[in-house]
């Protein structure tokens, strides 16, 4: 690997540029202003070096940007947060073309690379944000050797987004996924892009019966396989639709409590077990939105914690977004950022921007 030099100024992927020291420190200040006392925070925000030392020791958020040693071309952006590290590789157009996600909790001293994600843009000559990605492929690993590969792309003929997931039928070699947690200032090993030999990641999917198709998605329908919820009868669905309509009418009139009451009554009227019906999660999400609009963050946090029980094919990937927005509004920005990162690991920034623009706006405030 070529020799690198590092700066503690953060990389702004939305604009494809390095932040200056003042902007980087201001971001940390905003991120932790509700979690760390002003006196303690300002003591460690006197410089980037001071913050990096403090953040490293306390597993807090900080950035490192790597350049080639002989020029000023940015090459890698590192994000440290709660003992996890995201390594983003920057191409000559200042776009993120690939990232590695290293997670803790699998070994007392080592990180495990849980995700390799690469992105393809409309051309190779211009700067694009991740909202402009036309294809991405993500390899998701577990320490037990399970490998799942997601491929998402926009079809040139019909303009729809498609995705396909497949699993290796046998455990894969994950020796290259382990990495010792780096010492402060020593980032060369975690920045190593060459972790596998030529064709090594393709090997689990070559030959007969080497891949298992998990599901496909055509951009218009629900998941074609493994849909884990039941459909309501026509009468039941009409009740659900009427509840949303009536609640929205009350909301527009400023009668927030009445709107929430209508939704809660409709939720309780759903057949049991409620987790088998998509409407259950829809009700909870809308109730949380109303509480958030009414600045009742404590109640929104209490209710959103119940959503895990009502996961289904439609909301599984988006669950971190719902939680992230509630946490942001409650002033818990670090926890909010972590939830948004979970969504990005499962899907992509591009899909957040196109499918959940309101949540993407919140995420933009965190980066």
Residue, then its C-alpha position, 0 to 999 in steps of 0.5 A: x500500500x502507498x504511504x499515507x499521511x493523515x489529518x484529523x479534519x473530517x471529510x464531507x462526502x456530500x460536497x466531496x471536500x475536506x472540512x477545515x478545523x473550525x467546522x470539524x470541531x463545531x460538528x463535534x460540539x453540536x453532536x455532543x452539546x446535549x450529552x457532555x457538559x459545556x465545561x468538559x466539552x470545551x476543554x477538549x475542543x481546544x484543538x483537533x488533537x485534543x478532541x481525538x485523544x479524548x474521543x479515542x479514550x472514551x470511544x466517542x465520534x471523531x474523523x480522520x482523513x488520509x491522503x497520499x503522502x506525495x500529494x493532496x489527493x484525499x484517499x480514505x475517510x475514517x470514522x471512529x464511533x463507539x468502538x466501531x470504525x467505518x473506512x470510506x475509500x475516495x476516488x479521484x473524483x472525490x466520491x466514496x467508491x467503497x467502504x468497509x464497516x468494522x464492528x466491535x463486540x465480537x472479540x475483546x481486542x479485535x474488530x470484525x469487518x461486517x460489511x464491504x460495500x462498493x458503489x458505481x456512479x453514472x460516469x467516471x469523470x464527475x463528482x457525485x454524491x451517494x444519492x446518484x449511485x446507479x448500482x451498489x453491491x454489498x457483502x455482509x459477513x458474520x464471524x461464523x462465516x455466513x456471507x450474504x451479497x446484496x446487489x441493487x441497481x437501476x435498470x436502464x430500460x424501465x428506470x426501476x430499482x431492482x435488488x437481489x440477495x444471495x447467500x453462500x451455501x457454505x461458510x466462507x474464510x473470514x480470516x481477512x475480516x479480523x483487524x486489531x483495534x488501531x492505536x491513536x495515530x496508527x491507521x495504516x492497517x485499518x486502511x488496507x484495501x487489499x484484504x482478499x486475493x483476486x477472485x476470492x470473494x467470488x469463489x463462494x458463488x462459483x460452481x453448482x449449488x454454491x448460492x442460495x437466492x434469498x429474495x428479489x425486489x422489483x421496486x413496485x411490489x412487496x418482497x416476493x418471498x418470505x413476506x411475514x405478515x397477513x393481509x387484512x380483510x377488505x372490511x378491516x382494511x377499510x377501518x384502517x384507512x378510515x382511521x388514518x384519514x380521520x386522524x389526519x383531519x384532526x391533526x390538521x385542525x390542531x387536535x393532536x390528542x384526538x388524532x393520536x386517540x383515533x390511531x391508538x383505538x384502531x391499533x387495539x382493534x387489529x386482530x391478534x397477533x397484531x405483529x402479523x399485520x403490517x398496519x400495526x407498525x404503520x399505526x405505531x410509526x404515525x403515532x410516534x410522528x404525531x408525538x414528535x410533532x407535539x414535542x412529546x419526545x419522551x413518549x415518542x421514545x417510549x413508543x418507538x422502542x416497541x416497534x421491533x416487535x412489529x417488524x415486517x418485510x416493508x419496515x425492517x430496513x427502515x426501522x433505524x430511520x424511525x428511531x434515528x429521527x426520534x432520537x435526533x428530535x430528543x437531542x440524542x444526536x450520537x444515538x441518532x447517528x448510529x441508527x442512521x448508520x444501521x440503515x446505511x449498512x443495510x441499504x444505502x444513502x442513495x435509497x434513504x434520499x430517494x425513499x425517505x427524503x424527510x429522514x435524509x434531511x435529518x441525517x444531513x444535519x448529523x454529517 
